[in-house]
């Protein structure tokens, strides 16, 4: 758990960098990949977790500029990646300016349960990580090699001297 804002920022920066690399692997065409015929598209999912950053922070009392066009999913993968980069760096500034290490201990009602602000911030990271996992699967379905987030994709195992990668 985060004891200091610096603890959170360290993990946020790491996870945001991994997410940015995944987003940079998307193509405009891949944004149309659906989860299932009636389901959301890959573009909708990445736009959701991107625009949710300021919405989430605002919900828990931080003053942050929301994305005005959050309901409109861009058709440009580059635009989504750039928006994520901007919003993830803005989140750090907002948190540093408005919360202190002591603020992390404060308790709020979060999704029907009491959580500390530290837990709430961890929830934001987990939300992005959850959707990032969905995105890597949809990238495969769209014919794109995903970035190896916590380990190499199957194509990169050979570079590590492994001919038959684990499943």
C-alpha positions in Angstrom: 0.0 0.0 0.0 1.1 3.5 -0.6 2.4 5.3 2.4 3.6 8.4 0.5 2.5 10.2 -2.7 6.0 9.4 -4.0 5.2 5.6 -3.5 2.1 6.0 -5.6 3.8 8.1 -8.3 6.6 5.5 -8.6 4.1 2.7 -9.3 1.8 5.0 -11.5 4.8 6.0 -13.7 5.8 2.3 -14.1 2.3 1.1 -15.0 1.6 4.2 -17.2 4.8 3.5 -19.2 3.7 -0.1 -19.7 0.2 1.0 -20.8 1.7 3.7 -23.1 3.8 1.0 -24.9 0.7 -1.2 -25.3 -1.3 1.8 -26.7 1.5 2.7 -29.1 1.2 -0.7 -30.6 -2.4 -0.1 -31.7 -3.4 0.7 -35.3 -6.4 2.7 -36.4 -7.9 -0.4 -37.9 -7.4 -2.4 -34.7 -9.6 0.0 -32.8 -12.6 -1.6 -34.5 -11.8 -5.1 -33.1 -14.8 -6.2 -31.0 -14.8 -8.3 -27.9 -17.8 -10.2 -29.3 -20.4 -9.2 -32.0 -22.5 -7.0 -29.7 -19.6 -6.1 -27.4 -17.4 -3.0 -27.1 -14.5 -2.4 -29.4 -10.9 -2.3 -28.6 -11.1 1.5 -29.2 -13.9 1.9 -26.8 -12.1 0.0 -24.1 -8.8 2.0 -24.4 -10.8 5.3 -24.6 -12.8 4.3 -21.5 -9.8 3.7 -19.3 -8.0 6.8 -20.7 -10.9 9.2 -20.1 -11.8 7.6 -16.8 -8.5 8.9 -15.2 -9.9 12.4 -14.6 -13.4 11.2 -14.0 -12.2 8.8 -11.3 -10.0 11.4 -9.6 -12.8 14.0 -9.7 -15.2 11.4 -8.2 -12.9 11.2 -5.1 -12.7 15.0 -4.6 -9.7 16.0 -6.7 -10.2 19.1 -8.8 -9.3 18.0 -12.4 -10.2 19.0 -15.9 -12.4 16.4 -17.5 -12.2 15.3 -21.1 -14.9 17.2 -22.9 -15.4 14.7 -25.7 -15.1 11.5 -23.5 -18.2 10.0 -25.2 -16.7 10.2 -28.6 -14.1 7.4 -29.3 -11.4 8.7 -31.6 -10.7 6.8 -34.8 -7.0 7.5 -34.4 -4.8 5.2 -32.3 -2.2 7.9 -32.1 -4.7 10.4 -30.6 -5.7 7.9 -28.0 -2.1 7.2 -27.0 -1.3 10.9 -26.8 -4.4 11.6 -24.7 -3.4 8.8 -22.3 0.1 10.2 -22.1 -1.3 13.7 -21.3 -3.9 12.5 -18.8 -1.6 10.2 -17.0 1.0 12.9 -16.5 -1.7 15.4 -15.5 -3.0 13.0 -12.8 0.4 13.1 -11.1 0.4 16.9 -11.0 -3.2 17.0 -9.6 -2.5 14.4 -6.9 0.8 16.1 -5.9 -0.9 19.5 -5.7 -4.0 18.5 -3.9 -3.2 15.5 -1.6 -0.4 15.0 0.9 1.0 11.8 2.4 -1.5 12.3 5.2 -4.3 12.5 2.7 -3.6 8.9 1.7 -4.8 7.8 5.1 -8.2 9.5 4.8 -11.2 7.3 4.3 -13.9 7.7 1.7 -16.8 5.7 0.5 -15.7 4.0 -2.7 -18.0 1.8 -4.7 -20.1 0.8 -1.6 -17.2 0.3 0.8 -14.9 2.4 2.9 -11.4 2.8 1.5 -8.4 5.0 2.2 -7.3 7.3 -0.5 -4.3 5.1 -0.9 -6.6 2.2 -1.7 -8.6 4.4 -4.0 -5.5 5.3 -6.0 -4.5 1.6 -6.2 -8.0 1.0 -7.5 -7.3 3.4 -10.4 -4.2 1.5 -11.3 -5.9 -1.8 -11.1 -8.7 -0.6 -13.3 -6.3 0.4 -16.0 -4.3 -2.9 -15.6 -7.6 -4.9 -15.9 -8.5 -3.2 -19.2 -4.9 -3.3 -20.5 -5.1 -7.1 -20.2 -8.3 -7.1 -22.3 -6.5 -4.9 -24.8 -3.6 -7.3 -25.3 -6.0 -10.1 -26.1 -7.9 -8.0 -28.6 -4.7 -6.9 -30.2 -3.9 -10.6 -30.8 -7.4 -11.0 -32.3 -6.7 -8.0 -34.6 -3.5 -9.6 -35.8 -1.1 -7.3 -33.8 1.7 -8.5 -31.6 1.2 -7.0 -28.2 3.9 -5.4 -26.2 5.2 -7.7 -23.5 3.9 -6.1 -20.3 5.0 -8.4 -17.5 6.9 -10.8 -19.8 7.6 -11.3 -23.5 5.0 -12.1 -26.0 5.3 -15.5 -27.7 7.3 -14.1 -30.6 10.0 -12.8 -28.4 10.8 -16.0 -26.4 13.1 -17.2 -29.2 15.3 -14.1 -28.6 15.7 -15.4 -25.0 16.8 -18.8 -26.2 13.5 -20.5 -25.6 12.2 -22.4 -28.6 9.0 -23.8 -27.0 7.7 -21.0 -24.8 5.5 -21.8 -21.8 1.8 -21.5 -22.4 
